[in-house]
Amino acid sequence: GINAEYGYLKSSGTLNLDAEFNYILRATSGLAKNLPPIKGFTEKQVQAVHTLSTTLDAFKGLPEYIEKNREAVLANLNQISVDPLLCWEGADSQDPVTLSLYKMIYIHTL
């Protein structure tokens, strides 16, 4: 099954990143209906923002961050090589592994 195939992705040591890996592997299940639009975002991106912000606590403030910084977020997403905006809770104090994983989640989502 999928857990056997991706078991090596699970966190080891003192980091518990199981929720983050589960998000990456299963983020598209359970799509929400009637989400408010975000100007400049596709319906798929709006869905992705909702799913991420309701799945991982560190990203719970993402919709508000986008609302306050929409132009910067859109400019960031339109770059050929995206260096993600650090828009999640605790981004300035994360260990390098978690920071890299959250950057990947940002890129994977949007």
N, C-alpha and C positions, 0 to 999 in steps of 0.2 A: 504494500500500500504506500500511500504518499509519506507516511511517517517513517517507514523503513528507508525510502529513497532519500529523504531530506533530513534524516536523523542527525547526520553530521553537522547540520546547520544549527542545531540546538546549542544554547549557550553552555559554557562550562565555567568552572571556578565560581567566583562570588557573584558574577553578573547573572541576573535572571531576566532573560530577554525572550522568554517563550511567547508572551503576548505579542511582541513585535514580529516574531517569525510567523506566528499564526495569522497575523494581519496580512503579511506579504503573501502567504500561501492561499488565503481564503477571503480576501478583501471584497470580492465581487458578489458574495452571497448576501441575500436579503436587502434588495434595493428599496429605498424609501420612496414614497410617493409625495407629490405636491410640495416639493422643496422650493423655497423662495429663490428666485434667480439671483445670480451675482453678475453685475454688469461686466461684460468682457469675457466671461467664462462660458464654456460650453455646458450643456446639460450634464454631460458625462463628468466634467470637472466639478460641477456643483455637487453631484452625487458623491464623487470621490472625497471632496472636502467634508461633506456630512459624515460619510462612513468613517473617515480617519478621525474626525473630531469626537465621534461618539464611541470609538473603539479603543483608542489609546489615550490615557489620561494626559500624557505630555502634550498632546495636540488638541485638548479640549478648547483652548482659546483660539484655535486657528480661524474660525469664521470671523471673530471680532478683529483679529490681526489683519485679515484680508480686507475687511471693511474699512479699517483705518489706514491701510497701506496698499490699497488696490492697485494704484499705478505702479508702484515699486514691484509688487508681486507679478503683475502682468508683464512688466519689462523683464523681470527675472526669468519668467517662464518662456519668453520669446527668444532668449539667448540660445545660440547654437550649443555652447558648452555651459551647462547650468552649474553654478556654484550656489547651492540653496541658501536662501535667506534663513537665518537662525530664528525661526518663528515658533518654536515650541518651548514649553516650560522647562527650565533647567538647562537650556542649551549652552549657557556660558560656563557651566560647572560640570559637564559630563566627561566621563573618561573617553579616551580616543575611540574605543570600539563602539560604544553606544552612540557617540556623536556621528561616526561614520555610518552606522546602521540607520540613524534617524535621517541623515542626509539622503541615503538611498531610498528610504520610505517616502520622503518628500518628492524626489524625482520620479519614483515608481508610481506615486499617486497622481501627480499633476502633469 
